[in-house]
Amino acid sequence: MRPVLLITGGSTGIGAACARGAARQGYDIALNYRNSEAEANAVADACRADGARVLLCRGDVADPAEINGVFAAIDAEFRRLDALINNAGIVDQTATLTQMDHARLRRMFDINVIGAMLVAKEAVLRMQAQGEGGVIVNISSAAARLGSGKQYLDYAASKAAIDCFTKGLSDEVAADNIRVMAVRPGLIETPIHAKGGEPGRADKLAHMVPMQRKGTAEEIARPVLWLLSEEASYITGSTLDVTGGR
Ligand code: NAP
């Protein structure tokens, strides 16, 4: 039986690369996205061509009712859930704290932190009920260590919360054989930079990376999928930097 994997934010970038890789590795996939329907359809088609059963599930992770809708669709289609890549996330325009208002901070934390926690909660409930364990990989960021002052410290703080959440949840569910880890990507070429108003950001900052280059979404997807696999069976609570040394 193929394990069932939910990927939030699977329409573009890192989530899309994880979906394509997971299909090749034998997972069936629930592919969540919020706006990018055409891109999500293209990812789903590529996964199906590699033999995966794919459920496209649109839903905003900042909205608890929409999260419930995503899980209801998964329950109806697959009746189980074995793995989660908690990947949906946003940045915002470059700004200092003095330029940030309450609405910006709320949106950042609603999507990047509370959304990720509620998605993980629903996944854990299903994994515990199945009684066969499970695996969760949260997508953090090197920003959680770097702080991102004068760029987007709200984003960095949201990802630091994900690192802490990863450790806490891993302790809570380890005895249920549910492993929980985080991956901290560095500067990766994806649409996220353009969405934050800086399309050339990865190229502009590549000189700050010890390896002197930006990374690709596939270079994040490979270690994420390794953490999901039995190869990583004694790893939990860990946070893995995938940053070219940054
Ligand atoms: P991306 O290409 O912009 O992908 C983000 C994905 O998240 C898209 O599928 C987007 O869907 C989805 N999404 C955004 N808000 C959502 C919401 N409220 N509900 C549901 N889905 C939502 O960016 P990416 O670079 O691959 O980012 C993936 C993760 O990696 C994020 O958590 C990001 O913080 C993290 N990361 C990225 C980098 C980097 O340099 N790229 C570095 C460190 C960490 P729609 O487009 O359909 O809205």
py3Dmol code that shows the C-alpha trace and the ligand (Angstrom):
import py3Dmol

protein = """\
ATOM      1  CA  MET A   1       0.000   0.000   0.000  1.00  0.00           C
ATOM      2  CA  ARG A   2       1.321   3.462  -0.924  1.00  0.00           C
ATOM      3  CA  PRO A   3       1.706   5.818   2.064  1.00  0.00           C
ATOM      4  CA  VAL A   4      -0.420   8.985   1.945  1.00  0.00           C
ATOM      5  CA  LEU A   5       1.431  12.307   2.211  1.00  0.00           C
ATOM      6  CA  LEU A   6      -0.124  15.753   2.682  1.00  0.00           C
ATOM      7  CA  ILE A   7       1.951  18.663   1.371  1.00  0.00           C
ATOM      8  CA  THR A   8       0.706  22.155   2.233  1.00  0.00           C
ATOM      9  CA  GLY A   9       1.680  24.833  -0.276  1.00  0.00           C
ATOM     10  CA  GLY A  10       2.389  22.252  -2.951  1.00  0.00           C
ATOM     11  CA  SER A  11       1.608  24.365  -6.013  1.00  0.00           C
ATOM     12  CA  THR A  12       5.024  26.003  -6.494  1.00  0.00           C
ATOM     13  CA  GLY A  13       8.608  26.076  -5.248  1.00  0.00           C
ATOM     14  CA  ILE A  14       9.759  23.698  -2.507  1.00  0.00           C
ATOM     15  CA  GLY A  15       6.337  22.100  -1.970  1.00  0.00           C
ATOM     16  CA  ALA A  16       5.991  21.327  -5.684  1.00  0.00           C
ATOM     17  CA  ALA A  17       9.492  19.793  -5.781  1.00  0.00           C
ATOM     18  CA  CYS A  18       8.616  17.662  -2.738  1.00  0.00           C
ATOM     19  CA  ALA A  19       5.428  16.456  -4.467  1.00  0.00           C
ATOM     20  CA  ARG A  20       7.231  15.460  -7.662  1.00  0.00           C
ATOM     21  CA  GLY A  21       9.926  13.635  -5.679  1.00  0.00           C
ATOM     22  CA  ALA A  22       7.400  11.938  -3.386  1.00  0.00           C
ATOM     23  CA  ALA A  23       5.399  10.606  -6.341  1.00  0.00           C
ATOM     24  CA  ARG A  24       8.572   9.010  -7.733  1.00  0.00           C
ATOM     25  CA  GLN A  25       9.241   7.467  -4.300  1.00  0.00           C
ATOM     26  CA  GLY A  26       5.810   5.804  -4.155  1.00  0.00           C
ATOM     27  CA  TYR A  27       3.611   8.140  -2.113  1.00  0.00           C
ATOM     28  CA  ASP A  28       0.017   9.038  -2.830  1.00  0.00           C
ATOM     29  CA  ILE A  29      -0.372  12.763  -2.333  1.00  0.00           C
ATOM     30  CA  ALA A  30      -2.856  15.288  -0.962  1.00  0.00           C
ATOM     31  CA  LEU A  31      -1.659  18.504  -2.586  1.00  0.00           C
ATOM     32  CA  ASN A  32      -2.796  21.671  -0.835  1.00  0.00           C
ATOM     33  CA  TYR A  33      -2.475  25.155  -2.308  1.00  0.00           C
ATOM     34  CA  ARG A  34      -4.252  28.470  -1.874  1.00  0.00           C
ATOM     35  CA  ASN A  35      -4.315  30.502  -5.126  1.00  0.00           C
ATOM     36  CA  SER A  36      -2.114  28.972  -7.809  1.00  0.00           C
ATOM     37  CA  GLU A  37      -4.605  26.553  -9.358  1.00  0.00           C
ATOM     38  CA  ALA A  38      -2.951  26.136 -12.757  1.00  0.00           C
ATOM     39  CA  GLU A  39       0.422  25.447 -11.135  1.00  0.00           C
ATOM     40  CA  ALA A  40      -1.163  22.991  -8.691  1.00  0.00           C
ATOM     41  CA  ASN A  41      -2.833  21.153 -11.577  1.00  0.00           C
ATOM     42  CA  ALA A  42       0.500  20.903 -13.419  1.00  0.00           C
ATOM     43  CA  VAL A  43       2.214  19.452 -10.315  1.00  0.00           C
ATOM     44  CA  ALA A  44      -0.657  16.978  -9.851  1.00  0.00           C
ATOM     45  CA  ASP A  45      -0.407  15.849 -13.496  1.00  0.00           C
ATOM     46  CA  ALA A  46       3.344  15.275 -13.139  1.00  0.00           C
ATOM     47  CA  CYS A  47       2.794  13.230  -9.973  1.00  0.00           C
ATOM     48  CA  ARG A  48       0.054  11.148 -11.604  1.00  0.00           C
ATOM     49  CA  ALA A  49       2.364  10.439 -14.543  1.00  0.00           C
ATOM     50  CA  ASP A  50       4.726   8.887 -11.976  1.00  0.00           C
ATOM     51  CA  GLY A  51       1.960   6.630 -10.644  1.00  0.00           C
ATOM     52  CA  ALA A  52       0.684   8.626  -7.663  1.00  0.00           C
ATOM     53  CA  ARG A  53      -2.955   9.039  -6.734  1.00  0.00           C
ATOM     54  CA  VAL A  54      -3.300  12.799  -6.168  1.00  0.00           C
ATOM     55  CA  LEU A  55      -6.001  14.757  -4.363  1.00  0.00           C
ATOM     56  CA  LEU A  56      -5.890  18.481  -5.044  1.00  0.00           C
ATOM     57  CA  CYS A  57      -7.161  20.285  -1.955  1.00  0.00           C
ATOM     58  CA  ARG A  58      -7.439  24.040  -2.107  1.00  0.00           C
ATOM     59  CA  GLY A  59      -7.494  25.744   1.266  1.00  0.00           C
ATOM     60  CA  ASP A  60      -6.046  28.685   3.161  1.00  0.00           C
ATOM     61  CA  VAL A  61      -4.067  27.430   6.161  1.00  0.00           C
ATOM     62  CA  ALA A  62      -4.797  30.736   7.907  1.00  0.00           C
ATOM     63  CA  ASP A  63      -8.488  29.762   8.051  1.00  0.00           C
ATOM     64  CA  PRO A  64      -9.340  26.939  10.490  1.00  0.00           C
ATOM     65  CA  ALA A  65     -12.559  26.115   8.603  1.00  0.00           C
ATOM     66  CA  GLU A  66     -10.594  25.678   5.373  1.00  0.00           C
ATOM     67  CA  ILE A  67      -8.059  23.440   7.147  1.00  0.00           C
ATOM     68  CA  ASN A  68     -10.962  21.289   8.319  1.00  0.00           C
ATOM     69  CA  GLY A  69     -12.204  21.175   4.725  1.00  0.00           C
ATOM     70  CA  VAL A  70      -8.803  19.955   3.511  1.00  0.00           C
ATOM     71  CA  PHE A  71      -8.746  17.149   6.086  1.00  0.00           C
ATOM     72  CA  ALA A  72     -12.359  16.179   5.371  1.00  0.00           C
ATOM     73  CA  ALA A  73     -11.399  15.781   1.713  1.00  0.00           C
ATOM     74  CA  ILE A  74      -8.368  13.644   2.685  1.00  0.00           C
ATOM     75  CA  ASP A  75     -10.536  11.473   4.955  1.00  0.00           C
ATOM     76  CA  ALA A  76     -13.035  10.942   2.143  1.00  0.00           C
ATOM     77  CA  GLU A  77     -10.446  10.166  -0.549  1.00  0.00           C
ATOM     78  CA  PHE A  78      -7.748   8.196   1.291  1.00  0.00           C
ATOM     79  CA  ARG A  79      -9.178   7.320   4.752  1.00  0.00           C
ATOM     80  CA  ARG A  80      -5.660   7.600   6.178  1.00  0.00           C
ATOM     81  CA  LEU A  81      -2.637   9.896   6.494  1.00  0.00           C
ATOM     82  CA  ASP A  82       0.943   8.727   6.976  1.00  0.00           C
ATOM     83  CA  ALA A  83       3.074  11.810   6.441  1.00  0.00           C
ATOM     84  CA  LEU A  84       2.925  15.609   6.346  1.00  0.00           C
ATOM     85  CA  ILE A  85       5.223  18.199   4.813  1.00  0.00           C
ATOM     86  CA  ASN A  86       4.110  21.382   6.585  1.00  0.00           C
ATOM     87  CA  ASN A  87       5.413  23.758   3.930  1.00  0.00           C
ATOM     88  CA  ALA A  88       2.905  26.551   3.146  1.00  0.00           C
ATOM     89  CA  GLY A  89       4.449  29.882   4.031  1.00  0.00           C
ATOM     90  CA  ILE A  90       4.856  33.509   3.044  1.00  0.00           C
ATOM     91  CA  VAL A  91       7.293  36.384   3.324  1.00  0.00           C
ATOM     92  CA  ASP A  92       6.331  40.046   3.060  1.00  0.00           C
ATOM     93  CA  GLN A  93       7.941  43.227   1.721  1.00  0.00           C
ATOM     94  CA  THR A  94      11.337  44.153   3.160  1.00  0.00           C
ATOM     95  CA  ALA A  95      10.727  46.438   6.173  1.00  0.00           C
ATOM     96  CA  THR A  96      11.931  47.337   9.657  1.00  0.00           C
ATOM     97  CA  LEU A  97       9.851  46.621  12.753  1.00  0.00           C
ATOM     98  CA  THR A  98       8.903  50.317  12.941  1.00  0.00           C
ATOM     99  CA  GLN A  99       7.265  49.966   9.506  1.00  0.00           C
ATOM    100  CA  MET A 100       5.234  46.867  10.392  1.00  0.00           C
ATOM    101  CA  ASP A 101       1.624  47.094  11.520  1.00  0.00           C
ATOM    102  CA  HIS A 102      -0.632  44.707  13.410  1.00  0.00           C
ATOM    103  CA  ALA A 103      -2.303  43.409  10.243  1.00  0.00           C
ATOM    104  CA  ARG A 104       1.039  42.388   8.732  1.00  0.00           C
ATOM    105  CA  LEU A 105       2.152  40.601  11.897  1.00  0.00           C
ATOM    106  CA  ARG A 106      -1.181  38.817  12.231  1.00  0.00           C
ATOM    107  CA  ARG A 107      -1.066  37.578   8.634  1.00  0.00           C
ATOM    108  CA  MET A 108       2.535  36.379   9.010  1.00  0.00           C
ATOM    109  CA  PHE A 109       1.820  34.416  12.186  1.00  0.00           C
ATOM    110  CA  ASP A 110      -1.642  33.201  11.101  1.00  0.00           C
ATOM    111  CA  ILE A 111      -0.144  31.529   8.018  1.00  0.00           C
ATOM    112  CA  ASN A 112       3.408  30.580   9.036  1.00  0.00           C
ATOM    113  CA  VAL A 113       2.803  29.570  12.657  1.00  0.00           C
ATOM    114  CA  ILE A 114      -0.836  29.032  13.662  1.00  0.00           C
ATOM    115  CA  GLY A 115      -1.715  27.512  10.292  1.00  0.00           C
ATOM    116  CA  ALA A 116       1.224  25.096  10.511  1.00  0.00           C
ATOM    117  CA  MET A 117       0.312  24.160  14.097  1.00  0.00           C
ATOM    118  CA  LEU A 118      -3.346  23.499  13.258  1.00  0.00           C
ATOM    119  CA  VAL A 119      -2.418  21.428  10.206  1.00  0.00           C
ATOM    120  CA  ALA A 120       0.007  19.392  12.345  1.00  0.00           C
ATOM    121  CA  LYS A 121      -2.710  18.947  14.978  1.00  0.00           C
ATOM    122  CA  GLU A 122      -5.142  17.447  12.466  1.00  0.00           C
ATOM    123  CA  ALA A 123      -2.389  15.208  11.064  1.00  0.00           C
ATOM    124  CA  VAL A 124      -1.388  13.965  14.540  1.00  0.00           C
ATOM    125  CA  LEU A 125      -5.015  13.196  15.442  1.00  0.00           C
ATOM    126  CA  ARG A 126      -5.272  10.935  12.385  1.00  0.00           C
ATOM    127  CA  MET A 127      -1.863   9.299  12.906  1.00  0.00           C
ATOM    128  CA  GLN A 128      -2.661   8.575  16.564  1.00  0.00           C
ATOM    129  CA  ALA A 129      -6.063   7.099  15.641  1.00  0.00           C
ATOM    130  CA  GLN A 130      -4.438   4.833  13.018  1.00  0.00           C
ATOM    131  CA  GLY A 131      -1.893   3.638  15.597  1.00  0.00           C
ATOM    132  CA  GLU A 132       0.828   3.025  13.009  1.00  0.00           C
ATOM    133  CA  GLY A 133       3.020   6.062  13.639  1.00  0.00           C
ATOM    134  CA  GLY A 134       3.718   8.815  11.127  1.00  0.00           C
ATOM    135  CA  VAL A 135       6.172  11.494  10.054  1.00  0.00           C
ATOM    136  CA  ILE A 136       5.990  15.291   9.955  1.00  0.00           C
ATOM    137  CA  VAL A 137       8.559  17.636   8.405  1.00  0.00           C
ATOM    138  CA  ASN A 138       8.012  21.324   9.110  1.00  0.00           C
ATOM    139  CA  ILE A 139       9.626  23.785   6.711  1.00  0.00           C
ATOM    140  CA  SER A 140      11.445  26.412   8.755  1.00  0.00           C
ATOM    141  CA  SER A 141      14.128  28.797   7.439  1.00  0.00           C
ATOM    142  CA  ALA A 142      17.728  29.793   8.089  1.00  0.00           C
ATOM    143  CA  ALA A 143      16.107  33.131   8.962  1.00  0.00           C
ATOM    144  CA  ALA A 144      15.140  31.548  12.301  1.00  0.00           C
ATOM    145  CA  ARG A 145      18.851  31.658  13.211  1.00  0.00           C
ATOM    146  CA  LEU A 146      19.807  34.821  11.322  1.00  0.00           C
ATOM    147  CA  GLY A 147      17.004  37.060  12.643  1.00  0.00           C
ATOM    148  CA  SER A 148      16.638  38.920   9.305  1.00  0.00           C
ATOM    149  CA  GLY A 149      16.863  42.409  10.808  1.00  0.00           C
ATOM    150  CA  LYS A 150      16.148  45.179   8.271  1.00  0.00           C
ATOM    151  CA  GLN A 151      14.682  42.551   5.906  1.00  0.00           C
ATOM    152  CA  TYR A 152      11.749  40.763   7.518  1.00  0.00           C
ATOM    153  CA  LEU A 153      12.253  39.962  11.164  1.00  0.00           C
ATOM    154  CA  ASP A 154       8.568  39.036  11.460  1.00  0.00           C
ATOM    155  CA  TYR A 155       9.166  36.168   9.046  1.00  0.00           C
ATOM    156  CA  ALA A 156      12.324  35.124  10.922  1.00  0.00           C
ATOM    157  CA  ALA A 157      10.459  35.156  14.242  1.00  0.00           C
ATOM    158  CA  SER A 158       7.657  33.052  12.738  1.00  0.00           C
ATOM    159  CA  LYS A 159      10.191  30.445  11.618  1.00  0.00           C
ATOM    160  CA  ALA A 160      11.914  30.451  15.038  1.00  0.00           C
ATOM    161  CA  ALA A 161       8.490  29.571  16.438  1.00  0.00           C
ATOM    162  CA  ILE A 162       8.353  26.635  14.011  1.00  0.00           C
ATOM    163  CA  ASP A 163      11.726  25.360  15.272  1.00  0.00           C
ATOM    164  CA  CYS A 164      10.489  25.450  18.874  1.00  0.00           C
ATOM    165  CA  PHE A 165       7.165  23.891  17.913  1.00  0.00           C
ATOM    166  CA  THR A 166       9.026  21.086  16.131  1.00  0.00           C
ATOM    167  CA  LYS A 167      10.940  20.119  19.266  1.00  0.00           C
ATOM    168  CA  GLY A 168       7.899  20.363  21.532  1.00  0.00           C
ATOM    169  CA  LEU A 169       5.628  18.338  19.267  1.00  0.00           C
ATOM    170  CA  SER A 170       8.308  15.708  18.686  1.00  0.00           C
ATOM    171  CA  ASP A 171       8.485  15.126  22.449  1.00  0.00           C
ATOM    172  CA  GLU A 172       4.691  14.908  22.722  1.00  0.00           C
ATOM    173  CA  VAL A 173       4.230  12.253  20.037  1.00  0.00           C
ATOM    174  CA  ALA A 174       7.492  10.262  20.050  1.00  0.00           C
ATOM    175  CA  ALA A 175       5.907   7.436  22.065  1.00  0.00           C
ATOM    176  CA  ASP A 176       3.215   7.178  19.348  1.00  0.00           C
ATOM    177  CA  ASN A 177       6.036   6.482  16.841  1.00  0.00           C
ATOM    178  CA  ILE A 178       5.338   9.817  15.150  1.00  0.00           C
ATOM    179  CA  ARG A 179       8.583  11.550  14.159  1.00  0.00           C
ATOM    180  CA  VAL A 180       8.625  15.357  13.832  1.00  0.00           C
ATOM    181  CA  MET A 181      11.504  17.295  12.272  1.00  0.00           C
ATOM    182  CA  ALA A 182      12.203  20.628  10.628  1.00  0.00           C
ATOM    183  CA  VAL A 183      14.300  21.614   7.628  1.00  0.00           C
ATOM    184  CA  ARG A 184      15.765  25.107   7.457  1.00  0.00           C
ATOM    185  CA  PRO A 185      16.288  26.068   3.797  1.00  0.00           C
ATOM    186  CA  GLY A 186      18.707  28.875   2.977  1.00  0.00           C
ATOM    187  CA  LEU A 187      18.470  31.034  -0.147  1.00  0.00           C
ATOM    188  CA  ILE A 188      16.410  28.967  -2.573  1.00  0.00           C
ATOM    189  CA  GLU A 189      15.227  30.042  -6.028  1.00  0.00           C
ATOM    190  CA  THR A 190      11.417  29.909  -5.872  1.00  0.00           C
ATOM    191  CA  PRO A 191       8.523  32.309  -6.557  1.00  0.00           C
ATOM    192  CA  ILE A 192       8.456  33.361  -2.876  1.00  0.00           C
ATOM    193  CA  HIS A 193      10.956  36.172  -3.451  1.00  0.00           C
ATOM    194  CA  ALA A 194       8.878  37.776  -6.218  1.00  0.00           C
ATOM    195  CA  LYS A 195       5.763  37.478  -4.020  1.00  0.00           C
ATOM    196  CA  GLY A 196       7.672  39.480  -1.380  1.00  0.00           C
ATOM    197  CA  GLY A 197       8.501  42.143  -3.977  1.00  0.00           C
ATOM    198  CA  GLU A 198      12.127  41.070  -4.601  1.00  0.00           C
ATOM    199  CA  PRO A 199      12.284  38.736  -7.601  1.00  0.00           C
ATOM    200  CA  GLY A 200      16.095  38.836  -7.835  1.00  0.00           C
ATOM    201  CA  ARG A 201      16.709  38.303  -4.115  1.00  0.00           C
ATOM    202  CA  ALA A 202      18.322  34.852  -4.317  1.00  0.00           C
ATOM    203  CA  ASP A 203      20.825  36.009  -6.966  1.00  0.00           C
ATOM    204  CA  LYS A 204      21.494  39.287  -5.147  1.00  0.00           C
ATOM    205  CA  LEU A 205      22.377  37.584  -1.856  1.00  0.00           C
ATOM    206  CA  ALA A 206      24.119  34.491  -3.258  1.00  0.00           C
ATOM    207  CA  HIS A 207      27.541  35.991  -2.477  1.00  0.00           C
ATOM    208  CA  MET A 208      26.704  35.733   1.265  1.00  0.00           C
ATOM    209  CA  VAL A 209      26.416  31.951   1.015  1.00  0.00           C
ATOM    210  CA  PRO A 210      29.668  30.069   1.761  1.00  0.00           C
ATOM    211  CA  MET A 211      28.996  27.864  -1.282  1.00  0.00           C
ATOM    212  CA  GLN A 212      28.604  31.109  -3.293  1.00  0.00           C
ATOM    213  CA  ARG A 213      25.313  30.119  -4.899  1.00  0.00           C
ATOM    214  CA  LYS A 214      21.580  29.909  -4.316  1.00  0.00           C
ATOM    215  CA  GLY A 215      19.943  26.493  -3.912  1.00  0.00           C
ATOM    216  CA  THR A 216      17.206  24.794  -5.911  1.00  0.00           C
ATOM    217  CA  ALA A 217      13.839  23.561  -4.657  1.00  0.00           C
ATOM    218  CA  GLU A 218      14.968  20.012  -5.487  1.00  0.00           C
ATOM    219  CA  GLU A 219      17.977  20.434  -3.170  1.00  0.00           C
ATOM    220  CA  ILE A 220      15.496  21.005  -0.322  1.00  0.00           C
ATOM    221  CA  ALA A 221      13.041  18.316  -1.423  1.00  0.00           C
ATOM    222  CA  ARG A 222      15.681  15.545  -1.343  1.00  0.00           C
ATOM    223  CA  PRO A 223      16.607  15.926   2.366  1.00  0.00           C
ATOM    224  CA  VAL A 224      12.932  16.472   3.283  1.00  0.00           C
ATOM    225  CA  LEU A 225      11.999  13.185   1.603  1.00  0.00           C
ATOM    226  CA  TRP A 226      14.959  11.448   3.242  1.00  0.00           C
ATOM    227  CA  LEU A 227      13.716  12.602   6.666  1.00  0.00           C
ATOM    228  CA  LEU A 228      10.280  11.192   5.816  1.00  0.00           C
ATOM    229  CA  SER A 229      11.784   7.831   4.894  1.00  0.00           C
ATOM    230  CA  GLU A 230      12.717   4.789   6.990  1.00  0.00           C
ATOM    231  CA  GLU A 231      16.366   5.742   6.375  1.00  0.00           C
ATOM    232  CA  ALA A 232      15.808   8.404   9.053  1.00  0.00           C
ATOM    233  CA  SER A 233      13.952   6.106  11.466  1.00  0.00           C
ATOM    234  CA  TYR A 234      15.887   7.161  14.608  1.00  0.00           C
ATOM    235  CA  ILE A 235      15.676  10.910  13.929  1.00  0.00           C
ATOM    236  CA  THR A 236      13.077  13.055  15.652  1.00  0.00           C
ATOM    237  CA  GLY A 237      13.043  16.556  17.141  1.00  0.00           C
ATOM    238  CA  SER A 238      15.942  17.552  14.865  1.00  0.00           C
ATOM    239  CA  THR A 239      16.236  20.645  12.691  1.00  0.00           C
ATOM    240  CA  LEU A 240      18.380  20.269   9.578  1.00  0.00           C
ATOM    241  CA  ASP A 241      20.062  23.268   7.910  1.00  0.00           C
ATOM    242  CA  VAL A 242      20.098  22.998   4.106  1.00  0.00           C
ATOM    243  CA  THR A 243      21.750  26.300   3.355  1.00  0.00           C
ATOM    244  CA  GLY A 244      24.998  25.902   1.417  1.00  0.00           C
ATOM    245  CA  GLY A 245      26.733  26.640   4.715  1.00  0.00           C
ATOM    246  CA  ARG A 246      24.967  29.916   5.563  1.00  0.00           C
TER     247      ARG A 246
END
"""
ligand_1 = """\
48
NAP
P 6.477 29.571 -2.865
O 6.945 29.048 -4.185
O 5.884 30.913 -2.779
O 5.472 28.488 -2.283
C 4.653 28.766 -1.206
C 3.494 27.808 -1.251
O 2.686 28.064 -0.090
C 2.603 27.985 -2.449
O 2.142 26.711 -2.860
C 1.448 28.805 -1.899
O 0.242 28.526 -2.573
C 1.363 28.267 -0.512
N 0.685 29.157 0.406
C 1.015 30.419 0.761
N 0.143 30.900 1.648
C -0.761 29.913 1.863
C -1.920 29.794 2.674
N -2.321 30.803 3.446
N -2.607 28.631 2.638
C -2.212 27.596 1.857
N -1.126 27.664 1.066
C -0.419 28.797 1.074
O 7.664 29.566 -1.809
P 8.763 28.505 -1.351
O 10.044 29.221 -1.350
O 8.628 27.220 -2.079
O 8.311 28.348 0.173
C 7.959 27.111 0.757
C 8.380 27.150 2.218
O 9.806 27.261 2.283
C 7.831 28.351 2.999
O 7.419 27.929 4.284
C 9.030 29.273 3.103
O 8.971 30.097 4.222
C 10.163 28.269 3.188
N 11.494 28.812 2.857
C 11.775 29.256 1.605
C 13.044 29.770 1.331
C 13.445 30.280 -0.028
O 14.511 30.906 -0.146
N 12.655 30.054 -1.065
C 13.996 29.820 2.348
C 13.674 29.365 3.608
C 12.411 28.856 3.850
P -0.438 29.530 -3.626
O 0.656 30.075 -4.501
O -1.391 28.656 -4.332
O -1.057 30.604 -2.804
"""
view = py3Dmol.view(width=600, height=400)
view.addModel(protein, "pdb")
view.setStyle({"model": 0}, {"cartoon": {"style": "trace"}})
view.addModel(ligand_1, "xyz")
view.setStyle({"model": 1}, {"stick": {}})
view.zoomTo()
view.show()
